[in-house]
Amino acid sequence: MTFTTVSPKFQIVIPKEIRERLNIVPGEKIQFVIINGHLEIIPIRPIESYRGIYPNMDTSNYRDEEDREI
């Protein structure tokens, strides 16, 4: 189990073990979500980073035409 301490400025350091396991890099955005009274930290990755899952997916225009009709 890994622990960290909240600083007087309410900052935390993500432990190295966690950063390496989740491939979190400096400057990357993360999202904080409260679920059932506990905090989850979710790295926000660009859609292009999922290209290995769907190698032929075109990410340049991933919304349907009908979504744009207003």
Steps between C-alpha positions, in 0.01 A plus 500: 500500500632845409445818699555871439446815709297808415720812518393825671408624149276191453740348245586132475780309333397195301737227619753373246356147511156631397637741235696220336214252512255747342760661269424848637739762362564865596242737353239227455147589610324291761140499615380468860170316555324423828322164491321363806702718736846426360721687255603358164775659293469436126769591245347682201651366180449628145287277278803438277669310784240222460604434141655163596159370605342594166795536260291597196279752679498849345516743795496817289120506478356262757156663544204400287356752257166491684673620820591826326148582389350761727 
